[in-house]
């Protein structure tokens, strides 16, 4: 049995989903669309302008680096937490995990899954985040204590969350979170584009 590793051709695909989540969480585009489809006339609400916001990236691997580039192009301030990475770009600030949580308007989880990162985002982590901040998980479901995330959303401490992964079967988001109006959930599809799938297959 030949065991090998494919190079990560899904970097752009996942980064684009991250960007979509960020825009939607900042402006509630899917919420307005949902209201119109239900026959309602939605009321406009003040949004978060990404170019004036701070992005916190937890896990500075290939996707984290690509997302940082995109965020910088949008004019965002970018903070990174990763004890195993070196940040060369002077426009990016390398911080402790707690400092990223405290300063970011949007926090994106892209950390690796390991015994040390299991439940990395627990009640204490969510409590450190800014009131009204948004949370995105594009890594693995086991990095997030889902009941702690639910509590942070219930209390209003977090204004929204988005996830392409969770603790349900096949790394899909758990239904009790996915059905919430303040959550954007997708069924583990961030890497599902023809280009990404072809790269993996051909590699």
N, C-alpha and C positions, 0 to 999 in steps of 0.2 A: 504494500500500500504506500503510494507516494503521497506524502503530506507536504504541502507547500503553502505559501502565503501570497495572496494577491496584493498588489500595491493599491493604495486608496484612491481609486478613480471616482469616488463618490463625494469628494471634498466640495466641489462647486455645487453639487446637487443639494447637499445638506446645508451648506451656507445659504443658499437661496431660500430654503424653508425657514431658516433662522431669521433671515431678513423679513420674510413674509409675516412670521409671528411677531416680530418687533413692531412692524408697521401696524398690524391689526391690534395688538395690545395697546399701542400708543393712541390710536384713533377710533377703535371699536368699529371698524368697517363691517365685520361680519355681524355685529349686533344690529346695525342699521339695516343691513340686508335681510336679516332674520325678521325684524319688525315689519318691513315692507311686505315680505312674503306672507306674513300672518295677517295682512290686511290692515295693519296699524300705521299711524303716521308718527314716526319717531321724533323725539325732541333732540335737537342738536346739543352736544355737550362739549365742553372745552377739552382739548386733547393735549397730548405731550408731543412737542416738536423734537424730533430726533436730533436735529443739528444743535439743539441747545441742551441735550441730555447726556448723561454719563452711562456708558455701557461697562458692565463688569463681566469679564470672561473667566470662568473657573475651569482651568485646563487649557494649556496653550500648546496643543498639538497642531496637526496640519489644518484641521477645521478651525480651531481657535485662531490661528495665524491668518487664515483667509478671511474669517469674519472680522478680525481687527482691521484688516486692510479696507474692507467694505465700510465699516463703521467710520474709519478715519476719512474716507472719501465723502461721507455724508456730513462730516464736520463734528462728529461726536467726540467726546473725551473718552478715552479707552483705558481701563484699568484691568490688569491681569493678575491672577493668582495661580501659580503652579510651582511647587518646590523643586521640580525636576527640570524646569525650562529656563533658558536664558533669553531675555528680551533685548534685542539689539536696536530696535527702532526707538529713537529718543522721544517720539511723540506718544509712546505707550508707557504707562507707569506700572511697574511690577510691585505688587503690594502683598501683604499678608491676607489670608482668606477673610479674616474678620474685617479688615479695612475695606476690602472690595465690597463686602455685603453692606457696610455702613454708608458707603458713598454712592453706590450705583442706583440709577433709576430703573435700569433693567439688568437683571443678572441671568446669564446663560450658563447652564451646567454642561460642560464638555469634558469633564474629568474622566480619567480611566476608571474602569471598574476593578476594584481590588478589595481585599478584606479591610484595608485601611479607609477606603472611601465609602464603604457601605453605610447608608444613612448619614452621609456627609451633610445633607440638607435635612436637619432635624428641627425640632421646635426651637432650640437655642439659635440655630442659624437663621431661621425665618424671623425670629425676634430681633436679630441684629440688623436686619434689612430696614431700609427707610420706610416710613409709613407711606403707603400708596405706591410702593415699588411694584414692578412686574417680574415674574420668574418664568424662565424657559428651561425645559429639560430636553436635550437632544443627545444625551449620553446613554445611560442605562437606568431602568426603573429602580434597581436596588440602591441607587445613590440617594433616593428621596424617601423620607418617611411620609407616606401619602396622607396619613391621618393628621400629621403635623401641618402639612400643606393645607389640608381641608380646614383645620382650625384657624390658620392664618388668613385664609380667605373669608371664613365665616365672621371673624372679628373685624374685617375690613382693614387689617394691617397691610395686607397685600391687595392691590386693586385688581389683579388678574394674573393668570398663569397660562402657559401654553406648553404642550408636550407632544412629542411624537413617540414617546416610549413610556412604559409604566410597568407595574407588577402583575398585570394580567398575562394570560397565555401569549406566547410568542412576543414578549416584550411590548405588548400593546398597553395603552393607557387603561387604568381601572375605570369601570363604568361609573362608579360613584363620583369620580372627579370629571370624567369626560362629559357627563350629562349636564354639568353646571353651566349657567349662563355666563359666568365670569372665567370660564376655561375654554381654551381653543385646543381641541384634541384631534390628532390624526393617527391612523392605525399603522404606525411604524413604516411610513412611506417616504421618508426624507431622501433615501438613496435610490428611489425608483424612478429613474429617467432612462431612456434608451442609451444615452451616452455613458451613464454610470454603470448600468448593467452590462453593456458591451465591454467596457474596460475590464470589469471584474472577470467576465467569462473568458475574454481573449488572454488576459494575463495568466 
